[in-house]
Amino acid sequence: MKTTLLIRDWRDAFMKEIQGHETALRLKEAALEERLTDWTTALTAVAVATCKQMGWRASAKSHKLDLLPVQRSEYLALDVMAFCDAKKRWRFLLR
């Protein structure tokens, strides 16, 4: 049940972000003009904004995150990585 609510909340937040006038226009123009890089950039920004709306912090290409020990835009070759309950910076594990 909790997973179903999370999926619904994510979908609702995503649709709200993607249907914003400026975002929708940018995606539509990039698609019609077959500018895949611009379309992907805009969609990545939507995913990051959706994470923020959900109360999460996200790392993605052109969206560096200072939460992890090494600041990067992408982790584990994933386009977007979201972290919930991220109140303080992660540290390297010590052995």
Backbone atoms as SQL, in Angstrom:
CREATE TABLE atoms (id INTEGER PRIMARY KEY, chain TEXT, resi INTEGER, resn TEXT, atom TEXT, x REAL, y REAL, z REAL);
INSERT INTO atoms VALUES
  (1, 'A', 1, 'MET', 'N', 0.825, -1.200, 0.000),
  (2, 'A', 1, 'MET', 'CA', 0.000, 0.000, 0.000),
  (3, 'A', 1, 'MET', 'C', 0.862, 1.255, 0.000),
  (4, 'A', 2, 'LYS', 'N', 1.914, 1.286, 0.856),
  (5, 'A', 2, 'LYS', 'CA', 2.780, 2.450, 0.941),
  (6, 'A', 2, 'LYS', 'C', 3.489, 2.704, -0.394),
  (7, 'A', 3, 'THR', 'N', 3.928, 1.642, -1.064),
  (8, 'A', 3, 'THR', 'CA', 4.587, 1.778, -2.365),
  (9, 'A', 3, 'THR', 'C', 3.630, 2.369, -3.384),
  (10, 'A', 4, 'THR', 'N', 2.393, 1.951, -3.366),
  (11, 'A', 4, 'THR', 'CA', 1.384, 2.470, -4.282),
  (12, 'A', 4, 'THR', 'C', 1.189, 3.971, -4.081),
  (13, 'A', 5, 'LEU', 'N', 1.168, 4.409, -2.832),
  (14, 'A', 5, 'LEU', 'CA', 1.030, 5.841, -2.542),
  (15, 'A', 5, 'LEU', 'C', 2.251, 6.613, -3.015),
  (16, 'A', 6, 'LEU', 'N', 3.420, 6.043, -2.824),
  (17, 'A', 6, 'LEU', 'CA', 4.651, 6.685, -3.269),
  (18, 'A', 6, 'LEU', 'C', 4.657, 6.844, -4.787),
  (19, 'A', 7, 'ILE', 'N', 4.262, 5.803, -5.486),
  (20, 'A', 7, 'ILE', 'CA', 4.199, 5.853, -6.950),
  (21, 'A', 7, 'ILE', 'C', 3.198, 6.912, -7.397),
  (22, 'A', 8, 'ARG', 'N', 2.049, 6.943, -6.768),
  (23, 'A', 8, 'ARG', 'CA', 1.032, 7.946, -7.128),
  (24, 'A', 8, 'ARG', 'C', 1.532, 9.358, -6.863),
  (25, 'A', 9, 'ASP', 'N', 2.157, 9.554, -5.698),
  (26, 'A', 9, 'ASP', 'CA', 2.681, 10.875, -5.358),
  (27, 'A', 9, 'ASP', 'C', 3.768, 11.311, -6.334),
  (28, 'A', 10, 'TRP', 'N', 4.652, 10.366, -6.695),
  (29, 'A', 10, 'TRP', 'CA', 5.708, 10.671, -7.657),
  (30, 'A', 10, 'TRP', 'C', 5.099, 11.060, -9.006),
  (31, 'A', 11, 'ARG', 'N', 4.157, 10.255, -9.477),
  (32, 'A', 11, 'ARG', 'CA', 3.522, 10.522, -10.772),
  (33, 'A', 11, 'ARG', 'C', 2.838, 11.888, -10.764),
  (34, 'A', 12, 'ASP', 'N', 2.117, 12.199, -9.705),
  (35, 'A', 12, 'ASP', 'CA', 1.428, 13.488, -9.615),
  (36, 'A', 12, 'ASP', 'C', 2.415, 14.650, -9.624),
  (37, 'A', 13, 'ALA', 'N', 3.500, 14.515, -8.861),
  (38, 'A', 13, 'ALA', 'CA', 4.517, 15.572, -8.820),
  (39, 'A', 13, 'ALA', 'C', 5.201, 15.717, -10.176),
  (40, 'A', 14, 'PHE', 'N', 5.496, 14.595, -10.823),
  (41, 'A', 14, 'PHE', 'CA', 6.135, 14.607, -12.141),
  (42, 'A', 14, 'PHE', 'C', 5.237, 15.282, -13.170),
  (43, 'A', 15, 'MET', 'N', 3.964, 14.917, -13.167),
  (44, 'A', 15, 'MET', 'CA', 3.026, 15.505, -14.138),
  (45, 'A', 15, 'MET', 'C', 2.870, 17.002, -13.900),
  (46, 'A', 16, 'LYS', 'N', 2.859, 17.420, -12.653),
  (47, 'A', 16, 'LYS', 'CA', 2.758, 18.843, -12.346),
  (48, 'A', 16, 'LYS', 'C', 3.960, 19.591, -12.910),
  (49, 'A', 17, 'GLU', 'N', 5.149, 19.022, -12.733),
  (50, 'A', 17, 'GLU', 'CA', 6.371, 19.650, -13.242),
  (51, 'A', 17, 'GLU', 'C', 6.410, 19.668, -14.763),
  (52, 'A', 18, 'ILE', 'N', 6.074, 18.555, -15.373),
  (53, 'A', 18, 'ILE', 'CA', 6.212, 18.438, -16.830),
  (54, 'A', 18, 'ILE', 'C', 5.150, 19.242, -17.586),
  (55, 'A', 19, 'GLN', 'N', 4.036, 19.507, -16.931),
  (56, 'A', 19, 'GLN', 'CA', 2.970, 20.249, -17.598),
  (57, 'A', 19, 'GLN', 'C', 3.071, 21.755, -17.396),
  (58, 'A', 20, 'GLY', 'N', 4.081, 22.190, -16.651),
  (59, 'A', 20, 'GLY', 'CA', 4.301, 23.628, -16.510),
  (60, 'A', 20, 'GLY', 'C', 4.532, 24.224, -17.898),
  (61, 'A', 21, 'HIS', 'N', 3.990, 25.380, -18.157),
  (62, 'A', 21, 'HIS', 'CA', 4.010, 25.965, -19.497),
  (63, 'A', 21, 'HIS', 'C', 5.415, 25.996, -20.105),
  (64, 'A', 22, 'GLU', 'N', 6.370, 26.556, -19.385),
  (65, 'A', 22, 'GLU', 'CA', 7.724, 26.707, -19.924),
  (66, 'A', 22, 'GLU', 'C', 8.374, 25.346, -20.187),
  (67, 'A', 23, 'THR', 'N', 8.218, 24.427, -19.259),
  (68, 'A', 23, 'THR', 'CA', 8.805, 23.095, -19.411),
  (69, 'A', 23, 'THR', 'C', 8.170, 22.343, -20.566),
  (70, 'A', 24, 'ALA', 'N', 6.852, 22.360, -20.633),
  (71, 'A', 24, 'ALA', 'CA', 6.156, 21.653, -21.710),
  (72, 'A', 24, 'ALA', 'C', 6.556, 22.212, -23.069),
  (73, 'A', 25, 'LEU', 'N', 6.665, 23.529, -23.164),
  (74, 'A', 25, 'LEU', 'CA', 7.055, 24.164, -24.420),
  (75, 'A', 25, 'LEU', 'C', 8.478, 23.765, -24.822),
  (76, 'A', 26, 'ARG', 'N', 9.394, 23.787, -23.842),
  (77, 'A', 26, 'ARG', 'CA', 10.786, 23.414, -24.120),
  (78, 'A', 26, 'ARG', 'C', 10.885, 21.967, -24.603),
  (79, 'A', 27, 'LEU', 'N', 10.156, 21.058, -23.956),
  (80, 'A', 27, 'LEU', 'CA', 10.175, 19.648, -24.360),
  (81, 'A', 27, 'LEU', 'C', 9.560, 19.457, -25.747),
  (82, 'A', 28, 'LYS', 'N', 8.452, 20.130, -25.989),
  (83, 'A', 28, 'LYS', 'CA', 7.766, 19.994, -27.281),
  (84, 'A', 28, 'LYS', 'C', 8.644, 20.514, -28.418),
  (85, 'A', 29, 'GLU', 'N', 9.240, 21.677, -28.234),
  (86, 'A', 29, 'GLU', 'CA', 10.097, 22.246, -29.283),
  (87, 'A', 29, 'GLU', 'C', 11.305, 21.353, -29.558),
  (88, 'A', 30, 'ALA', 'N', 11.933, 20.870, -28.494),
  (89, 'A', 30, 'ALA', 'CA', 13.095, 19.997, -28.667),
  (90, 'A', 30, 'ALA', 'C', 12.708, 18.713, -29.389),
  (91, 'A', 31, 'ALA', 'N', 11.552, 18.162, -29.072),
  (92, 'A', 31, 'ALA', 'CA', 11.091, 16.931, -29.732),
  (93, 'A', 31, 'ALA', 'C', 10.778, 17.177, -31.199),
  (94, 'A', 32, 'LEU', 'N', 10.047, 18.245, -31.481),
  (95, 'A', 32, 'LEU', 'CA', 9.673, 18.540, -32.866),
  (96, 'A', 32, 'LEU', 'C', 10.885, 18.848, -33.741),
  (97, 'A', 33, 'GLU', 'N', 11.889, 19.466, -33.145),
  (98, 'A', 33, 'GLU', 'CA', 13.105, 19.813, -33.890),
  (99, 'A', 33, 'GLU', 'C', 14.174, 18.729, -33.799),
  (100, 'A', 34, 'GLU', 'N', 13.801, 17.602, -33.174),
  (101, 'A', 34, 'GLU', 'CA', 14.667, 16.438, -33.036),
  (102, 'A', 34, 'GLU', 'C', 15.997, 16.785, -32.373),
  (103, 'A', 35, 'ARG', 'N', 15.933, 17.611, -31.345),
  (104, 'A', 35, 'ARG', 'CA', 17.120, 17.973, -30.551),
  (105, 'A', 35, 'ARG', 'C', 17.112, 17.115, -29.291),
  (106, 'A', 36, 'LEU', 'N', 17.597, 15.905, -29.419),
  (107, 'A', 36, 'LEU', 'CA', 17.533, 14.934, -28.324),
  (108, 'A', 36, 'LEU', 'C', 18.302, 15.392, -27.090),
  (109, 'A', 37, 'THR', 'N', 19.450, 16.018, -27.283),
  (110, 'A', 37, 'THR', 'CA', 20.230, 16.483, -26.128),
  (111, 'A', 37, 'THR', 'C', 19.446, 17.515, -25.324),
  (112, 'A', 38, 'ASP', 'N', 18.815, 18.459, -26.004),
  (113, 'A', 38, 'ASP', 'CA', 18.010, 19.476, -25.316),
  (114, 'A', 38, 'ASP', 'C', 16.801, 18.853, -24.630),
  (115, 'A', 39, 'TRP', 'N', 16.182, 17.880, -25.289),
  (116, 'A', 39, 'TRP', 'CA', 15.018, 17.199, -24.719),
  (117, 'A', 39, 'TRP', 'C', 15.426, 16.445, -23.449),
  (118, 'A', 40, 'THR', 'N', 16.559, 15.738, -23.529),
  (119, 'A', 40, 'THR', 'CA', 17.046, 14.980, -22.370),
  (120, 'A', 40, 'THR', 'C', 17.412, 15.911, -21.223),
  (121, 'A', 41, 'THR', 'N', 18.045, 17.034, -21.531),
  (122, 'A', 41, 'THR', 'CA', 18.407, 18.019, -20.513),
  (123, 'A', 41, 'THR', 'C', 17.167, 18.550, -19.806),
  (124, 'A', 42, 'ALA', 'N', 16.143, 18.874, -20.580),
  (125, 'A', 42, 'ALA', 'CA', 14.896, 19.389, -20.003),
  (126, 'A', 42, 'ALA', 'C', 14.205, 18.322, -19.149),
  (127, 'A', 43, 'LEU', 'N', 14.175, 17.095, -19.627),
  (128, 'A', 43, 'LEU', 'CA', 13.522, 16.023, -18.874),
  (129, 'A', 43, 'LEU', 'C', 14.289, 15.702, -17.592),
  (130, 'A', 44, 'THR', 'N', 15.607, 15.781, -17.634),
  (131, 'A', 44, 'THR', 'CA', 16.414, 15.574, -16.426),
  (132, 'A', 44, 'THR', 'C', 16.091, 16.647, -15.391),
  (133, 'A', 45, 'ALA', 'N', 15.957, 17.887, -15.846),
  (134, 'A', 45, 'ALA', 'CA', 15.598, 18.986, -14.935),
  (135, 'A', 45, 'ALA', 'C', 14.225, 18.736, -14.306),
  (136, 'A', 46, 'VAL', 'N', 13.300, 18.175, -15.080),
  (137, 'A', 46, 'VAL', 'CA', 11.974, 17.832, -14.554),
  (138, 'A', 46, 'VAL', 'C', 12.106, 16.767, -13.465),
  (139, 'A', 47, 'ALA', 'N', 12.928, 15.756, -13.709),
  (140, 'A', 47, 'ALA', 'CA', 13.115, 14.694, -12.714),
  (141, 'A', 47, 'ALA', 'C', 13.717, 15.243, -11.425),
  (142, 'A', 48, 'VAL', 'N', 14.694, 16.136, -11.538),
  (143, 'A', 48, 'VAL', 'CA', 15.316, 16.737, -10.353),
  (144, 'A', 48, 'VAL', 'C', 14.297, 17.608, -9.603),
  (145, 'A', 49, 'ALA', 'N', 13.513, 18.388, -10.339),
  (146, 'A', 49, 'ALA', 'CA', 12.486, 19.228, -9.710),
  (147, 'A', 49, 'ALA', 'C', 11.418, 18.368, -9.037),
  (148, 'A', 50, 'THR', 'N', 11.082, 17.246, -9.640),
  (149, 'A', 50, 'THR', 'CA', 10.110, 16.327, -9.045),
  (150, 'A', 50, 'THR', 'C', 10.650, 15.778, -7.732),
  (151, 'A', 51, 'CYS', 'N', 11.908, 15.403, -7.714),
  (152, 'A', 51, 'CYS', 'CA', 12.528, 14.916, -6.476),
  (153, 'A', 51, 'CYS', 'C', 12.448, 15.988, -5.399),
  (154, 'A', 52, 'LYS', 'N', 12.756, 17.222, -5.764),
  (155, 'A', 52, 'LYS', 'CA', 12.694, 18.316, -4.800),
  (156, 'A', 52, 'LYS', 'C', 11.278, 18.473, -4.258),
  (157, 'A', 53, 'GLN', 'N', 10.293, 18.363, -5.143),
  (158, 'A', 53, 'GLN', 'CA', 8.892, 18.469, -4.736),
  (159, 'A', 53, 'GLN', 'C', 8.510, 17.343, -3.761),
  (160, 'A', 54, 'MET', 'N', 9.159, 16.197, -3.911),
  (161, 'A', 54, 'MET', 'CA', 8.897, 15.049, -3.036),
  (162, 'A', 54, 'MET', 'C', 9.651, 15.165, -1.709),
  (163, 'A', 55, 'GLY', 'N', 10.499, 16.193, -1.586),
  (164, 'A', 55, 'GLY', 'CA', 11.278, 16.356, -0.371),
  (165, 'A', 55, 'GLY', 'C', 12.597, 15.612, -0.411),
  (166, 'A', 56, 'TRP', 'N', 13.021, 15.217, -1.605),
  (167, 'A', 56, 'TRP', 'CA', 14.266, 14.486, -1.781),
  (168, 'A', 56, 'TRP', 'C', 15.309, 15.407, -2.381),
  (169, 'A', 57, 'ARG', 'N', 16.579, 14.982, -2.284),
  (170, 'A', 57, 'ARG', 'CA', 17.661, 15.677, -2.952),
  (171, 'A', 57, 'ARG', 'C', 18.148, 14.774, -4.066),
  (172, 'A', 58, 'ALA', 'N', 18.457, 15.366, -5.213),
  (173, 'A', 58, 'ALA', 'CA', 18.824, 14.561, -6.374),
  (174, 'A', 58, 'ALA', 'C', 20.150, 15.010, -6.972),
  (175, 'A', 59, 'SER', 'N', 20.836, 14.041, -7.526),
  (176, 'A', 59, 'SER', 'CA', 22.049, 14.273, -8.292),
  (177, 'A', 59, 'SER', 'C', 21.759, 13.825, -9.711),
  (178, 'A', 60, 'ALA', 'N', 22.135, 14.658, -10.674),
  (179, 'A', 60, 'ALA', 'CA', 21.916, 14.316, -12.080),
  (180, 'A', 60, 'ALA', 'C', 22.873, 15.141, -12.924),
  (181, 'A', 61, 'LYS', 'N', 22.980, 14.800, -14.178),
  (182, 'A', 61, 'LYS', 'CA', 23.852, 15.552, -15.082),
  (183, 'A', 61, 'LYS', 'C', 23.469, 17.025, -15.029),
  (184, 'A', 62, 'SER', 'N', 24.454, 17.877, -14.778),
  (185, 'A', 62, 'SER', 'CA', 24.288, 19.335, -14.629),
  (186, 'A', 62, 'SER', 'C', 23.573, 19.719, -13.329),
  (187, 'A', 63, 'HIS', 'N', 23.426, 18.770, -12.407),
  (188, 'A', 63, 'HIS', 'CA', 22.785, 19.028, -11.113),
  (189, 'A', 63, 'HIS', 'C', 23.620, 18.361, -10.026),
  (190, 'A', 64, 'LYS', 'N', 24.763, 18.984, -9.707),
  (191, 'A', 64, 'LYS', 'CA', 25.658, 18.412, -8.702),
  (192, 'A', 64, 'LYS', 'C', 25.005, 18.417, -7.327),
  (193, 'A', 65, 'LEU', 'N', 25.366, 17.431, -6.543),
  (194, 'A', 65, 'LEU', 'CA', 24.827, 17.287, -5.198),
  (195, 'A', 65, 'LEU', 'C', 25.990, 17.258, -4.210),
  (196, 'A', 66, 'ASP', 'N', 25.935, 18.116, -3.207),
  (197, 'A', 66, 'ASP', 'CA', 26.999, 18.188, -2.213),
  (198, 'A', 66, 'ASP', 'C', 26.801, 17.220, -1.048),
  (199, 'A', 67, 'LEU', 'N', 25.825, 16.386, -1.141),
  (200, 'A', 67, 'LEU', 'CA', 25.491, 15.462, -0.059),
  (201, 'A', 67, 'LEU', 'C', 26.507, 14.329, 0.094),
  (202, 'A', 68, 'LEU', 'N', 27.045, 13.878, -1.011),
  (203, 'A', 68, 'LEU', 'CA', 27.958, 12.743, -0.997),
  (204, 'A', 68, 'LEU', 'C', 29.405, 13.211, -0.891),
  (205, 'A', 69, 'PRO', 'N', 30.307, 12.343, -0.445),
  (206, 'A', 69, 'PRO', 'CA', 31.703, 12.737, -0.245),
  (207, 'A', 69, 'PRO', 'C', 32.372, 13.287, -1.508),
  (208, 'A', 70, 'VAL', 'N', 32.032, 12.762, -2.660),
  (209, 'A', 70, 'VAL', 'CA', 32.580, 13.246, -3.918),
  (210, 'A', 70, 'VAL', 'C', 31.422, 13.871, -4.692),
  (211, 'A', 71, 'GLN', 'N', 31.516, 15.188, -4.904),
  (212, 'A', 71, 'GLN', 'CA', 30.427, 15.880, -5.605),
  (213, 'A', 71, 'GLN', 'C', 30.492, 15.540, -7.091),
  (214, 'A', 72, 'ARG', 'N', 29.416, 14.972, -7.562),
  (215, 'A', 72, 'ARG', 'CA', 29.313, 14.616, -8.978),
  (216, 'A', 72, 'ARG', 'C', 27.916, 14.912, -9.453),
  (217, 'A', 73, 'SER', 'N', 27.780, 14.829, -10.767),
  (218, 'A', 73, 'SER', 'CA', 26.471, 15.012, -11.354),
  (219, 'A', 73, 'SER', 'C', 25.765, 13.676, -11.538),
  (220, 'A', 74, 'GLU', 'N', 26.527, 12.620, -11.775),
  (221, 'A', 74, 'GLU', 'CA', 25.933, 11.299, -11.978),
  (222, 'A', 74, 'GLU', 'C', 26.652, 10.289, -11.083),
  (223, 'A', 75, 'TYR', 'N', 25.915, 9.346, -10.566),
  (224, 'A', 75, 'TYR', 'CA', 26.475, 8.281, -9.741),
  (225, 'A', 75, 'TYR', 'C', 26.033, 6.937, -10.297),
  (226, 'A', 76, 'LEU', 'N', 26.952, 6.004, -10.291),
  (227, 'A', 76, 'LEU', 'CA', 26.662, 4.631, -10.723),
  (228, 'A', 76, 'LEU', 'C', 26.071, 4.579, -12.122),
  (229, 'A', 77, 'ALA', 'N', 26.445, 5.518, -12.973),
  (230, 'A', 77, 'ALA', 'CA', 25.977, 5.601, -14.363),
  (231, 'A', 77, 'ALA', 'C', 24.461, 5.769, -14.469),
  (232, 'A', 78, 'LEU', 'N', 23.834, 6.247, -13.396),
  (233, 'A', 78, 'LEU', 'CA', 22.397, 6.513, -13.422),
  (234, 'A', 78, 'LEU', 'C', 22.179, 7.981, -13.765),
  (235, 'A', 79, 'ASP', 'N', 21.179, 8.256, -14.577),
  (236, 'A', 79, 'ASP', 'CA', 20.906, 9.632, -14.984),
  (237, 'A', 79, 'ASP', 'C', 20.502, 10.502, -13.806),
  (238, 'A', 80, 'VAL', 'N', 19.665, 9.966, -12.930),
  (239, 'A', 80, 'VAL', 'CA', 19.219, 10.711, -11.758),
  (240, 'A', 80, 'VAL', 'C', 19.249, 9.770, -10.552),
  (241, 'A', 81, 'MET', 'N', 19.832, 10.249, -9.456),
  (242, 'A', 81, 'MET', 'CA', 19.851, 9.474, -8.221),
  (243, 'A', 81, 'MET', 'C', 19.248, 10.362, -7.141),
  (244, 'A', 82, 'ALA', 'N', 18.222, 9.869, -6.460),
  (245, 'A', 82, 'ALA', 'CA', 17.528, 10.651, -5.437),
  (246, 'A', 82, 'ALA', 'C', 17.823, 10.079, -4.054),
  (247, 'A', 83, 'PHE', 'N', 17.887, 10.993, -3.083),
  (248, 'A', 83, 'PHE', 'CA', 18.157, 10.620, -1.698),
  (249, 'A', 83, 'PHE', 'C', 17.081, 11.229, -0.824),
  (250, 'A', 84, 'CYS', 'N', 16.428, 10.408, -0.033),
  (251, 'A', 84, 'CYS', 'CA', 15.427, 10.938, 0.891),
  (252, 'A', 84, 'CYS', 'C', 16.038, 10.985, 2.290),
  (253, 'A', 85, 'ASP', 'N', 15.425, 11.750, 3.168),
  (254, 'A', 85, 'ASP', 'CA', 15.918, 11.912, 4.534),
  (255, 'A', 85, 'ASP', 'C', 17.391, 12.307, 4.560),
  (256, 'A', 86, 'ALA', 'N', 17.781, 13.162, 3.626),
  (257, 'A', 86, 'ALA', 'CA', 19.182, 13.574, 3.505),
  (258, 'A', 86, 'ALA', 'C', 19.392, 14.904, 4.223),
  (259, 'A', 87, 'LYS', 'N', 19.484, 14.835, 5.518),
  (260, 'A', 87, 'LYS', 'CA', 19.634, 16.057, 6.312),
  (261, 'A', 87, 'LYS', 'C', 21.087, 16.465, 6.493),
  (262, 'A', 88, 'LYS', 'N', 21.994, 15.512, 6.433),
  (263, 'A', 88, 'LYS', 'CA', 23.401, 15.865, 6.572),
  (264, 'A', 88, 'LYS', 'C', 24.223, 15.127, 5.524),
  (265, 'A', 89, 'ARG', 'N', 25.399, 15.657, 5.293),
  (266, 'A', 89, 'ARG', 'CA', 26.280, 15.130, 4.262),
  (267, 'A', 89, 'ARG', 'C', 26.750, 13.720, 4.615),
  (268, 'A', 90, 'TRP', 'N', 26.774, 12.839, 3.625),
  (269, 'A', 90, 'TRP', 'CA', 27.288, 11.484, 3.829),
  (270, 'A', 90, 'TRP', 'C', 28.800, 11.540, 3.971),
  (271, 'A', 91, 'ARG', 'N', 29.340, 10.568, 4.676),
  (272, 'A', 91, 'ARG', 'CA', 30.792, 10.489, 4.829),
  (273, 'A', 91, 'ARG', 'C', 31.284, 9.165, 4.273),
  (274, 'A', 92, 'PHE', 'N', 32.593, 9.140, 3.948),
  (275, 'A', 92, 'PHE', 'CA', 33.190, 7.880, 3.547),
  (276, 'A', 92, 'PHE', 'C', 33.163, 6.929, 4.732),
  (277, 'A', 93, 'LEU', 'N', 32.962, 5.664, 4.476),
  (278, 'A', 93, 'LEU', 'CA', 32.998, 4.664, 5.541),
  (279, 'A', 93, 'LEU', 'C', 34.443, 4.390, 5.936),
  (280, 'A', 94, 'LEU', 'N', 34.692, 4.299, 7.196),
  (281, 'A', 94, 'LEU', 'CA', 36.027, 3.994, 7.686),
  (282, 'A', 94, 'LEU', 'C', 36.057, 2.558, 8.167),
  (283, 'A', 95, 'ARG', 'N', 37.143, 1.892, 7.897),
  (284, 'A', 95, 'ARG', 'CA', 37.271, 0.504, 8.333),
  (285, 'A', 95, 'ARG', 'C', 38.083, 0.410, 9.572);
